[in-house]
Amino acid sequence: MNEIVRGPAQSAYLGYWVGAPYTRRGYMTEALPLALSHAFLALGLHRVEANIMPTNRPSLALVRRPGEVLRHVAVRARRDTRPRGGV
């Protein structure tokens, strides 16, 4: 969780990454509900937002899975606007 906003909003952004050797092993499927439970119960947040690139189908599928904890997660698919190449 980052950019936690207190006051009326009580929200945060969610970021995550898994190295290639560890994909498709269920680690994020197990970790995401735990992180969100902590966000909503321990931190008292009302909303968690994940910005995911539309081409990242595994991440989109992860946050769209049905579940009681995921109902307050906003997903905003976005284009990759990072600069390409080196300096």
C-alpha positions in Angstrom: 0.0 0.0 0.0 1.2 3.5 -0.8 0.0 7.0 -0.9 -2.4 6.4 2.0 -4.9 9.2 2.3 -6.5 9.8 5.6 -9.6 11.9 6.4 -12.9 11.3 4.6 -11.2 9.4 1.7 -9.4 6.7 3.7 -7.8 5.2 0.6 -4.6 3.9 -0.8 -2.9 2.6 -4.0 -1.9 -1.0 -4.3 1.2 -2.0 -6.1 2.7 -5.5 -6.5 5.2 -7.4 -8.5 6.2 -11.0 -8.8 9.4 -12.2 -10.4 9.1 -14.4 -13.5 10.3 -17.6 -11.8 7.4 -17.3 -9.3 4.5 -16.6 -11.5 1.5 -19.0 -11.8 2.2 -20.5 -8.4 -0.6 -18.9 -6.6 1.5 -16.5 -4.5 -0.4 -13.4 -5.4 -3.8 -15.2 -5.1 -2.9 -16.0 -1.5 -1.2 -12.6 -0.7 -3.7 -10.2 -2.2 -6.6 -11.0 0.1 -4.3 -10.9 3.1 -3.0 -7.4 2.1 -6.5 -6.1 1.4 -7.8 -7.5 4.8 -4.9 -5.6 6.5 -5.8 -2.5 4.5 -9.5 -2.5 5.3 -9.4 -4.0 8.9 -6.1 -2.9 10.4 -5.6 0.4 8.6 -9.3 1.3 8.4 -9.2 2.1 4.7 -12.4 2.4 2.6 -10.9 2.1 -0.8 -7.9 0.5 -2.5 -7.0 1.3 -6.1 -4.8 -0.7 -8.4 -3.6 0.9 -11.7 -3.0 -2.0 -14.1 -2.0 -1.9 -17.7 -4.7 -3.3 -19.9 -2.3 -5.8 -21.5 -1.5 -7.3 -18.1 -4.2 -10.0 -18.1 -3.0 -12.0 -15.1 -3.1 -8.9 -12.9 -6.5 -7.9 -14.2 -7.8 -11.4 -13.5 -6.3 -11.4 -10.1 -8.1 -8.3 -8.8 -11.4 -9.2 -10.6 -11.8 -12.6 -8.9 -14.9 -12.8 -6.8 -14.5 -12.3 -3.1 -15.9 -10.4 -0.2 -12.6 -8.5 0.4 -12.3 -7.4 -3.2 -15.5 -5.5 -3.5 -14.0 -2.2 -2.5 -11.0 -2.5 -4.9 -11.1 -0.1 -7.8 -9.2 -1.2 -10.9 -8.2 1.5 -13.4 -6.6 0.0 -16.5 -4.1 2.5 -18.0 -1.7 2.7 -20.9 2.0 2.4 -20.3 3.3 6.0 -20.5 6.8 5.3 -19.3 9.5 6.6 -21.6 11.3 4.0 -23.8 15.0 3.7 -24.2 17.9 4.9 -22.2 19.4 8.3 -21.4 
